[in-house]
């Protein structure tokens, strides 16, 4: 199986601070994202991903985020098998020290 790309919360924060345009997808549940998401992230619950594949472009990379990095890793494996370019934020929001909105 192809190795999965990963990014740490700190690396992601640095890339965003440089002004990079990244596709961030938060796969947590509604009550979890209520406490704040990384600015610019799009909320698509894990269970909705299979029904919303048309929102993803195979030419672009997507970074997936959850609370601890486990659900987002599962989403990444699923999408990678379908041919999408994905990256998992290791440690999830528990590791995120940047701003939230």
N, C-alpha and C positions, 0 to 999 in steps of 0.2 A: 504493500500500500504506500502511496506517495506520502512523504512526510508532510505534516501540517505546519504551516507558518504560525509563528507566535510573536506577540509583542508584549512587552511589560507595560504596566500602567505608566511608569516613569518615561519610557521611550515614547509612548503615545502622547503624553503631556508635552514633551519636548517638540515633537513634530507639529502638534497643534499650535504651540507657542510661536513656531517659525512661520505659521500661517498656511501650513499645508492643507489642501482640501481633501479630506478623508471621508470615506463612506462608513459611518459608524452606525451599527445596528444594535440596539439594546433589546435583548430577548427576555427580560424579566417580566413578571406579572404586573398588572396595573397598580396594585397596592405597594409594590416595591419601587416602581419608578416614581411614585408620588413623593418619595423622599429626595428626589433629584436625579437628573441624568447628566451625563457629560454634555456640555453645550454643543449643539449641532447634531447630536445623535438622533436617530429615528427609532421610534418604538415599534417593534413588531414582536409580539409574544411568540415564544418558542413554538407553541402548538399551532400558530397561524402560518409559520414559514412555508410548509408544503403547499398551502392554498394561495400563497402570494408570490410565487416564483417569478411571475411576470414583472415584478418590481425590481428584479435583479438583472444586471447586464453582465454577460460573460466576459466582456472586454474590461470590466473594472474590478478592482479589488474591494472587498468588504471586510471590515473589522468587527467582530462580534463580541458583545459584552454581556455578562450576567452578574450575579452577586459574587460568586467565588471562582468562576472560570470553568465550571464543570458543564453546565448546560450549554454555554456558548461553544465549548469544545465539541459537544455532540452535534450541534447545529453545523459547525464547520465540517465535521466528518461527512455528514449527510450531503451538504451542498458541494463539497469537494468531489464526492463520488458522482455527482450530476454534472461535473465539469466547470463549476464556478471557482473563481479565485477568492480564497478566504484566508483570514488571519484571526487567531484567537487571542483576546487580551487575557493573559495569564493573571490569575489572582482576582480577576473581576473587580467589582466596585469596592470590595473590601480593601483592595490595594490602591485605589484611586485617591490621590491627595490633592488633585486639582479642583477647579471650580465645578459646581453643579448648578443646574437651573431647573 
